[in-house]
Amino acid sequence: MNGATIWLTGLPSAGKTTIARALAERLRDEGHRVEVLDGDEIRTFLSAGLGFSRTDRDTNVQRIGFVAQLLASHGVKVLVPVIAPYADSREAVRKRHQEHGTPYVEVHVATPVDVCSVRDVKGLYAKQAAGEISGLTGVDDPYEAPEAPDLRIRAHEQSVGESAAELHALLGEGGLL
């Protein structure tokens, strides 16, 4: 089976990881080799010590992109739910995949910031509002939404299952299943 990187970008609490895990389960049930490179886990292990400056965020994204491309080149479907706020960082990851002939799919989980702040899975929006943290992507730090992603999922308008099914259908149409 062919590998591919499926990169899910969006604001904090947009639903990236939830969709990725639902899709991963379906793909595993179908017999695919799957890894989920969760942004929070990567920051704990691979990118420990990095902060949230633009340079550190770019370094983090490039590290994740390197690992994703490596796994995908060995036949793994790699689901990457990370914020990756900067378009140029995401484009560099896409180019790395293209240079190695590795399939890459960019998915924008386009949940509005007001919905994300209500979900507030990790309490980040509440901490930012209370002045406990700054540099929250989409609030007081930029998020550059993809202009032309391969798929834009409006996770706030449909269920997790529907979002995962929409992405699964795209992979099938693209010959990646």
Long-range contacts (C-beta under 8 A, 24 or more apart in sequence): 1-31, 1-32, 1-33, 1-75, 2-75, 2-103, 2-176, 3-33, 3-71, 3-72, 3-73, 3-74, 3-75, 3-76, 3-77, 3-78, 3-102, 3-103, 4-72, 4-77, 4-78, 4-102, 4-103, 4-104, 4-105, 4-171, 4-176, 5-65, 5-68, 5-69, 5-71, 5-72, 5-78, 5-80, 5-93, 5-97, 5-102, 5-103, 5-104, 5-105, 6-77, 6-78, 6-79, 6-80, 6-105, 6-107, 6-167, 6-171, 7-68, 7-80, 7-82, 7-84, 7-90, 7-93, 7-104, 7-105, 7-106, 7-107, 8-79, 8-80, 8-81, 8-82, 8-107, 8-109, 9-82, 9-83, 9-84, 9-85, 9-90, 9-106, 9-107, 9-108, 9-109, 9-146, 9-149, 10-83, 10-108, 10-109, 10-110, 10-111, 10-155, 11-83, 11-111, 11-113, 11-116, 11-137, 11-138, 11-143, 12-83, 12-116, 12-121, 12-122, 12-124, 12-125, 12-136, 12-137, 12-138, 13-111, 13-116, 13-117, 13-119, 13-120, 13-121, 13-122, 13-124, 13-125, 14-109, 14-110, 14-111, 14-116, 14-155, 15-109, 15-111, 15-119, 15-153, 15-155, 15-156, 15-160, 15-163, 16-81, 16-82, 16-83, 16-109, 17-81, 18-160, 19-81, 19-109, 19-153, 19-155, 19-160, 19-163, 19-164, 19-167, 20-79, 20-80, 20-81, 22-160, 22-161, 22-163, 22-164, 23-79, 23-164, 23-167, 23-168, 24-77, 24-79, 26-164, 26-168, 27-77, 27-168, 27-177, 30-177, 32-77, 32-177, 33-75, 33-76, 33-77, 34-76, 34-77, 34-78, 34-79, 35-71, 35-76, 35-77, 35-78, 35-79, 36-78, 36-79, 36-80, 36-81, 37-64, 37-67, 37-68, 37-78, 37-79, 37-80, 37-81, 37-82, 38-81, 38-82, 39-64, 39-80, 39-81, 39-82, 39-83, 42-67, 42-82, 52-135, 52-141, 54-86, 57-84, 57-85, 57-86, 57-89, 58-86, 58-88, 58-89, 61-86, 61-89, 61-90, 61-92, 61-93, 62-89, 62-92, 62-93, 64-93, 65-92, 65-93, 65-96, 65-97, 66-96, 68-93, 69-93, 69-96, 69-97, 69-100, 69-102, 72-97, 72-102, 72-103, 72-104, 73-100, 73-102, 77-176, 81-109, 83-137, 83-143, 85-137, 85-138, 85-141, 85-142, 85-143, 85-144, 86-142, 86-144, 87-144, 87-146, 87-147, 90-146, 103-174, 103-176, 105-150, 105-151, 105-170, 105-171, 105-174, 105-176, 106-146, 106-149, 106-150, 106-151, 107-149, 107-150, 107-151, 107-152, 107-153, 107-167, 107-170, 108-145, 108-146, 108-149, 108-151, 108-152, 108-153, 109-153, 109-155, 109-163, 110-145, 110-152, 110-153, 110-154, 110-155, 111-154, 111-155, 111-156, 112-156, 113-138, 113-139, 115-156, 150-174
